[in-house]
Amino acid sequence: MNEITEAKGPLTDIRVVELGQLIAGPFCGQMLADMGADVIKVEPPGAGDSLRVWGRGDFPLWWKVASRNKRCVSANLREAEGQDLVRRLISKSDMVLENFRPGTMERWGLNYEKLSVANPGLIMIRVSGYGQTGPYASRAGYAAIGEAMGGMRYLCGEPDRKPSRAGLSIGDTLTGTFACMGALAALHHRERTGEGQVIDASIYESVLSVMEATIPEYTVSNYIRERSGSSLPNVAPSNIFDCKDGIFLIAANQDTVFRRLCGAMEQPELANDERFATHTARGANQMELEGIVNRWTRDKSVAEVEQLMLENGVPAGRIYRAPDMLEDPHFQARESIVDVPTEQWPNLKMQNVFPRMSRTQGAIRWPGVDEIGAHNEEVYGGLLGLSRDELDDYARRSII
């Protein structure tokens, strides 16, 4: 296991007990840990978090990112003694984070009403598919379901095909982000009042929150957005265009930017053409306009088009994959991707800590640890004062 370095970031005085597994709740924990919080992740003994075996390629590496900077302990939450261990950890912590199905924590005697008796300032972060209340609360909920219910899945993909997914578990990470934002706001409230509270973050509402004006568009104008593939409906030109050696994204929909694009294309007359002279006109004639742009780009290389866009101040860019990111000088200059040493790989590359902070920047101190319960002795012994004999007894009986 890698040596644990000193915590950095704005939350170095905050301790979080992370329960649950997979993505949505742990992503919130990852963000808090990245900002310096002491996140103690609790896993079931034996199996651990299911995310340990998730991933693509030859090795399951998602765990290394999602559980970076976290101290990992094991506890059997289906046993009273395991529940008691976690209850004692929570009494010494600022936050508890869970993403079980609503009602699970209550069955284990770990509901907020009981936990806050011993820790009135406790902030409880609850992540679920449908929220803690309402007729659907008890349903099992994954990101795909929340994305569908929140309206995002309907809009993803080509218009002549069934809806597709975004390619990432965006519903989970959105929910983890909103949960983290709520936790930080609750910290501010606690600083002023001493009061803790419960954060109820649901996947479907987190997706709903980024659905722009889809609800008022329907209620005012009876307009329902439809799938549009790579184009942005009524906003043109803003699309992926063909080049002779690849594809390239151009977003020149603003009037002044469109004029610059017309200059770059050596077709300045398009800017004054009544079909394209205004934002509304370009939207109404989107297919025709983007066809003109595509006929111009397809005889040029990606590099040629990119250079012309840069020279004329037109927002544009390549469609990146992992190797493109690793080779890009901007990624390199800002250290957007960093090397993290592990036992198996001396320089495991992963995304850095974001956003950047001028005074209290967080850091990746270590990746997700391989051993289940790697920090049992450090946490249970150091924080709760359990002896070696007690730890051995708990392990023998599969409590930890």
N, C-alpha and C positions, 0 to 999 in steps of 0.2 A: 504494500500500500504506500502511496506517495506521502511524503512528509507534508503535514498540514501547515500552511503558512499563515501569517497574521491576517486577520480579516481587514478588508478595506471597503469603504463606502459609507453612505449616510446612516445605515441601520446596524452598525456594529454593536449597539447596546440592546438590540431586540432579539428575543429568542422565540422561535416558532416550532411547534410540534406539528409535523405533517403526517396526516393519516390518509388513507385512500391509496389509489394506484392509477396507472396508465397516464393520461395526458392532462386533462383540464385542471384538476387540483394541483398536481405536481408542477405544471407550468407556472402557476402562481407562486409556488414554493421556490421554483428556480429563479424567478425574478427577484423575490425577496432575498434569496441567498446571494445572488449576483450583486445585490446592493449592500452586502456585508452582514445580513442577519445570520444568526446561528440557527440554521434550520435542522431540526432533528427529525429525520424521516423514519417512520415506524413501519416495518414490513412484517408480514406473517412469517414465523420461523419455517425453515424448510424450503418453501416455494419462492418466497419473496414477491416483489412487485412483478406482475406479468410483463411489464415493459422491458424487463431484463432480457427477454428473448425476442423482442420486436426489432425489426429493421430490415434493410435490404443489403444485397451483396453477400460477401463471404462471412461477414461478422455482424451480429446485432449490436449496433453502436448507438442507437437512440438513447439508451440508458445513460451512456457516458455524458451526453449533453444535458438531459432532463434532470439528472441527479447530481450534477456538478456542485461543488461547494457545500453539499449536505452531509451531515453526520448520520450514518445509518445504524439503527438499532432494530432488534426484532422483538415482537411481543404478540402473543396469541390473544387477540381481542375477543375471542369466543369463550375465554376462560376468565373467571372472576379475578384471578391473580394477575393476569395480563392486563385486564381493565384497570386494576388498582395501580399497576406500574405506570400506565399511561396517565392515569388521573394525577398521580404524584408529579409526573413530568409537567403536566399542564399547569399545576398549581405554582410552578416555578417559572412559567413562561408568559410571554406577552400575548401570544396568539396561538390558536389551534386551527388547523386547516384540514377540512375533510371533504371527500367527494363520494360518500356512500349514498345509497338510495335513501331518501328521507324516511325517518323512523328508525334507522339502524342505530344511530348514536343513542337514541332514547332507549332502545331495547338493552343496550349495554350499560345504561346508567351514566352515560357521558353527555347528557343533554346540557344545554347552556345554563338552565336554571340551577342545576346541581353544581356544575363546575364553577359558576360565578360566585357561589357562596364562599368558597375558599379563595377566590381570585376575582374580586369585584371589577378590576380593570381589564379583565380578559376580553380579547377580541376574537370572536369565533367566525371563521370564514367557511361558509357552507356552499359548495359547488354541486350542482345537480342538473339533470336534463330539463326539468320543468319548474324548478323552484320548490320551496318548502311548503307552500300552501296551494290551494286550488284543486280542482277535481282530477288533474293528471299528476299530482305531486308524487304519488307512489309508483308511477310507471318507471320502468327501466329506460334510461335515456342515454344515447351515444351522440357524438357530434353530428353524424349523418342525419339523425332524426331531428335534432335541433336546427340544423341548417335547412332542412326541408320545411319545418314548421315556421321558422323565422322568415322564410321567403327567399333565402339566398339560392337554394338548390334549383328552384324553378327558373332562375335567370342565368344559370351556368350552362354553356354549351351552344351548339349550333341550332338555329331555329327549326330546322327540319328533322331534328333528332330528339330523343328523350333527354331530359336534363342530365348533366354530368356533374361530377364532383370537382372541386377546385384543384385537386391534386395534392392537397395537404389537409390535415385535420383542423381547418381554420375555425370551426365552431368551438373546438376545445381551447385553442390558444386565445381566441377572442375572450372566452369566458374566464380563463386564467388571468388575462390582462385586466378585465373589468373587476375581477375579484381582488386583484392586487391594488388597483386604484381605490376600491372601497376600503380595503384594509388600511392604506396610508391615510385616507381621509378620517377613518375612525381613530387612528393614532393621534391626529391633530385634535380631534374632539376630546380624546382622553387627556391630552396635555392641558386642556383648558378646564375640564370638569372632573377628571379622575374616573369617568364612567367608561366601562367597556360596552360592547354591543355586538349584535350578530349581523354579518354580511351575508345576504342571500343572493347568490349569483347563479342564474340559470343559463343554460346554453341557448335556448330558443330566444330569450330576451336579449342576450348579448349579440346574437346575430341580428335580431330585430333592430337593435340600436344603430347599426351601420347601414340600414336599408334606405338611407337618403330620404327622398320625398315620396316613396312609393305609396304610403298610406294616404297622405293628403291629396296626391294626384288622383287616387281612385275616388275618395270621398267628395272632392270638389268637381272633378271633370269626368268621372267614370272611366279613367284611363288606367289600364293594367299594363305594366311593362312586360315585354316578352324577351325571350332569348335572342341575342343579336350576334353571337359568335365573337369575332375579334373586333368588331366595330362598336362605336359608342353611338347609339341612336340619336339622330338629330344634332350631332356634334361632329363637324367635318372640316378638313380631313384629319382624322385621328384613327389610325389603323396600322396593321402590319402589312407591309408592301413587299412585293417580290423583287429580288435583285438577281442578277445572272449567276451569283454564287451563294445565295442564301436569302434570308428575309431580314427586314429592318422596320423598326417602329418609328413612325413620324406622327407628332401631335402638333398640328399647326392650325388649330381651330379658331384662335383669337384673330380679330381683324388685322391687327398690325403684324402678327406673326404670319398669317396667311399671305399677306403682301410680300413679306420677305421670302417665303417659300416660292412664290410666283417668280420673284427675281432670280432665285437660285435655279429654277427650272428654265429660265430664259423665256418665260411666258408671262410677262408682266400684265398683259391685257386681261388675264383671268381675274385679276383683283378688281377690275371695274366691270366685269361681265355681270349683268343683272342676276344671273343664275347663282353667282357665287360672291357677290359684293358684300353681303351681310351674313351674320351668324345664322339668322333664320333661313335665308335663301340657301346657304350651303347645306343646312340640315335638310331642307326640302329636296335638294338635288344631290344628296349624299352619294348615292351609287354612281352617278355620272361623274361627279368630281373625283371620287377616289379611284375610278377607272382611269381618269386622265393622269393622276399621280402615278398609278401603278404602271401605266404604259411608259412613263418617263423613267421610273426606277428599274424596270426589268432589263434594260440594256446596259445597266451600270453595275459595277461591283458594290458590295456592301461598303467597302472602304471609301470608294468614290462618293457615294451618297452621304456617308457619314461626314466626310470632309466638307462637302458643300453645305450641309446643315450646320456644322460648326462655324464655318465662315460667315454664314448669314444669320446666325443667332436663332435657329429654328430648333425647338426641343425635339430631340430624336435620340434613339439609342438601339443597341443590339439586344437581342433576346438571349440572355445569359443562362448558361448551365454551370454546374460546379466548376469544371475546368476553366471556363471563361472568367469566373470570379477570382480564382486563384492566380490567374495570369494578369489580371487588370491592375495597372499602376495606381489607380485611385484606391482600390481595396488595400493595396500594399502600403500606400502612404498613410492611410488612416488606421492601419492594422485592424481592418474589419474582420479578418479571419486570423486567428492566432494559433500557435503551436502549444499544445498542452501535453506535458510528459505523462506517460502511463507505463505500467510494467511491461505491457505487450508492445506498445508503440512509443518510441522516444519522442516523437513529434506528431501527436494526433491533432489534426487540424479541425477546428470548429469555430462557429461564429463567436465574436467577442461580446462583451457586456454593453448593452445599449439601454437608454440613451447615454450620451457622454455628459459628464458633470465636471464643471471647471474646478471644483474644490474637493468633492468627495466621490471621486470615480471608483466604482466597484471593480472587481477583478475576478478572474477564474483562478481559484487557488488549488483545486484538484478536480478531476473528473469523477463521475459516479463510480463508487468503489465496487469491486467484484464480489467481495465476501459479504454474505447476508449476516447482519449483526456485527459488522466490522467494528463498530464503536460501542458495543454493549458495555465493555468494562470501563471505557472512558466516560460514558454518559451515566450509566447506572451506578458505577462505583464513585465517580467524581461528583456527580450532581445529586444523586440520591443516597450515597453513602453505603451502598450494598457491598458486602464482603465477597471475597473470592469464593468462599464456600456457598454463600447464598446464590451467586451467579451460576455456579456449577449445578446446584440443586434445581434452579429454574430451567437450565438448559437440559438437564437429564429428564425433566418432566414435560419438555416441549412448551414451557411457558414463554421462553425466549429462544 
